[in-house]
Amino acid sequence: MTSEQAKEVYVFCNVCKKNILLSIPVSEVQKRKGGLLTVVSLHGDPKHSVLFYLDAEFRVRGTDATTVFQKTEEPTISTTPKSSLPIEQPKGVLRIDQILDHFGKKSKSATVNLSNFITQMILGNNAYLVETDQSPGKPIAEFISMLFDDQNVSLQTIKTGENEKITGLHPAVFDLERKEFLTEGMNIKTHYFEQLLKGALETPNNILSLQNELSKIFYSYAILREILNADDATHLDTKLARDIAIDMALIPILLKMIESEGINTKDRIEFDGLGRAIRSI
């Protein structure tokens, strides 16, 4: 199936903990008419089937890996009304708005702070939540770790005054009682992640949607860092997107992030027509 005939999008599979490519015929996209696309994908080793609910922006709004069965690797695609999607709030898990309450005294500052904290974790920096008896950090740390689908993130809770436990060149240390950073990690713009948080607050199944997007980025960014640190080779952006299993639209964001680590990309990434068009937006 060629790219002219299909919309290609990467999603994070929480069974095999990898990004997988979904190729959706344009004809099926046109049938959506305001509902959700349901795509059943058979993939992995061992093989397993997962059903993904995708919204108009092709972001995951829900998944089901327990009741679907697929015989071939060609995806099964259909549409379903948004109202039929079960709204799932994991038991015992804080809501996103409750988490934001701990990250700032006002909504805007809280969104910026949490976005930066999340971004620092994707960059591989050690992250710390400073807690007190009045501001416990464990449930908040569990929530943030869950957003990355239990991938290998570096996040710890420490008590006020336990500075000796803070390690790393660019640690991100956030005081939950004061609702401010003690150290912010690397200096980087976080607009994209701020938009993700705002969007998650406005949509049903907000945790699942945000979790899949962040897990997808975390997975691909780790591969990108490994590739660019391996040698000084030049890479075509479209092939690089395939190699790290990420949507082309996210390549500019990931490149800006990797540049913040001091890794040169300007002379090592070649942009074809599609890549230049997306980067200029």
N, C-alpha and C positions, 0 to 999 in steps of 0.2 A: 504494500500500500504506500503510495507516494505522499509526500508532504502536501501536494496540491489537492489531494483527495481526502486528506484527514487533518484534524486538529490533534497535535501531539502535546501531551502534558505529562509532567512527572509528578508522582505522588509518593508519599512515604508509606511503606507497608509495615505495620506494627507487629507483623508475624515474623518476617525475616530481617527486620530492622534495616532495610535498604530502600533506596529510591527505585521505583519501577516506572517504565514508560507505558502510558496508555495512548493508543492511537485510535481516535474516534472519527469515523466517517463524517464528512461535512453534512451529508444528508441527515444523519442522526442529530447533529447539532441543530439543524434547521427545524426539526420536529419538536424541539424542546418546549417552545411556546410558554415560557414562564415557569415550567416545572423543573425538576431536578433530573439530571442524567444519571442513570444507574449503570455502572460498568462492572462486570464480573471479570476478573483477571486471574488466569492460571499461570503461575510463575514459580521460580525458586527451586532450590534443591535442599530437601525434598519438595516436590511439587505441592502447592497449596492454592486454594481459591479464596479470593477476597472480593467482596462487593464494596464498591465506592460510590457514594452519592456526591455528585458534583454540581455546584451552583453555576450561575451565569458567567462567573469569572473563572470557572474551572478549578475552584478550590474545594477541598473535601469538606463536606458538611456532615458526613457520617460514614461509618464502615461496618461491615459484618463479615466476620471470618469464621463463623460457627455453623451457619445454616445454608451456605451456598455450595454448589457442586458444579464443576466445570470439567468437560472432557478434553477440550482442545485449548491451545494457547491463543487462538483468535478470540478476542474479547466478545462477550455477550452484552449488548447495549440496548437499553430501553429508557423510557421516561416515567417519572412518577410525580404526583402532585406534592408540593412542599408540605402540605398538611399531613401527608402520610408518613413523614420522617419522624421517628420517635425522638422526643426531646430528652436527652440523657444528661443528668447531672450526677456524676459519680458520688456515691454515698460517702459522707465524711470528708468531702473535699470542698475547700473554700471556693467561692465564686470569684471571677476576675475582678469584679467591682470591690469585693472585700479585700483582695490582695492590694489593689490600688490605694485603698484607704491607708495602708501602712507605708506607702512610698511617697507621700507628699500631702501637704496641708490643703492643696487645691488640686482639682482634677488635672489641669494642664501640667503642673510640675510633677504630679504623680506619674502621669503617662510618660513624660520625658525620662524620669528617673528609672522607672521599670524597664523602659526600652533600652536605656544605656546599660543597665545591669545585665539584661539578656544578651545584648550585643557583645559585651565583654566576655561572657561565657562562650559564645560562638567563636570569638577570637582565640579562645584557649587560655584566657587569663584566669587565675584563681579568684573565686568570688566568695565573699564572706558577708553574712548577715549578723550584725551585732545585736544581741537580744538582752532583755532584762526580764525580771519576773512579770512586769506589767506588759511587756511586748515580746511574747514568746516567738522564737524564730523557726522552730521545727515544722509546724504546719505550713508556714510560708515556703520554707525550703523544699518540703515535699511537693507542694504545688508547682513550684518552678521546675524542679527536676522532672515532674510528670509532663510538663510542656515539651520536654525533649525526649519523651517516651523512654525514659531511663537509659538513654545513651550515656556515654562516659563523660559527664560534665564534672567540673571541679567546683563544688559548692559546699560550704561548711557554715555552721552556726557557731559563734563564739560569744563569750560574755564580755561586758564592758571591762576594759583594762587588760584583756588577754592579747595584747599586741604581739607577744612573742610567737603566737600561732600563725601570724600573717606571713606568708612567703610569696615569692614570685617577683618578677621584674615590674609588672604592671597590675598589681592586685586591685580588684574592685571591692571596696569595703563600704557597706551601707548600714547606717545606724537606724534601726527600726523605731526607737523611741524618739529620736530627734528628727526622723524622717528626712535625712540628708546623707550625702556621701561624705565619708571621711577621706577616701581616695577614690578617684573615678576611673582608674585604669587608663586605657589609651584614649586619646582625643580623636573622636570620630563622629560624623553626623549619623543620626539614628532615625531620620524621617520615615524611612520605609517601615521600620519596626513600630514606630508610633502609629502609623496608619493601620498596621495589622492589629494592634491593640484596640484602636478605636472601632475598627470593623468588627472585631470579635464581640465587643460590647453590644453591638447593634443586631447581632444575628443569633438565631436559635443554635443550639449545639455549639456555643461559642468556644468551649474548651477544646472540643474535637477539631474544629476548624483551625484554631490557633496552634494547637499541638502538632497537627500534620504539617503546617507551613514551616514552623520553627524546626521541627525534626528534619524536614527535607533540606533546609538550608544548612543546619548543623552537619548533617551527613556529607553533603557536597563540599562544604567549606574545608572539612578535614582532608578530603581527597585533593582539593585544589592546592592546599598548602604543601601536601606531600609531593605533588607533581612539580610545582614551581621551585621547591627546595632541592629537588633531585639533580637538576642540571640547569644550564643556561640556554636550553633549546627554545626556539620560537614556536608558538602555538597559534593555529587558526582558531578564532573564537567559537565558530560553530562546532568544530571537532572537540574543542575543550569542553563545551557544554555537554556533549555526548559522553566524553570521558569521565566527567564528574557527576553525570546524571542529574542535570538541572535544566530548567527552562531557560531559553535564550534571553528572555527579558530580565532574568536575575543575574546574568553574567556581569553587567556593569556594576551592580551593587556589590557582588562578591569581590570584584577586582579592586574597588575602592577600599573594601575592608582589608584585603591582603596588602594593599599599599600602605595602610596605616601601621603594618607590622615592619615596614622598612623593606619590603620585597618589591623590586623594580618590575613593573609590568609594561611600561610604555614602549620599550624596545623589544618586548618578547611576545606581545600579542598582536596578531594580524587580524584585521576586521574585514570580513567579506561584506557584500551589500547589505545583508540582513543585519549583521552585527553593527555596522555603521549607523544604520537607520535607527536601531533601538538605542544605541549609545547617545545619539543626538537628541533623544526625547527628554 
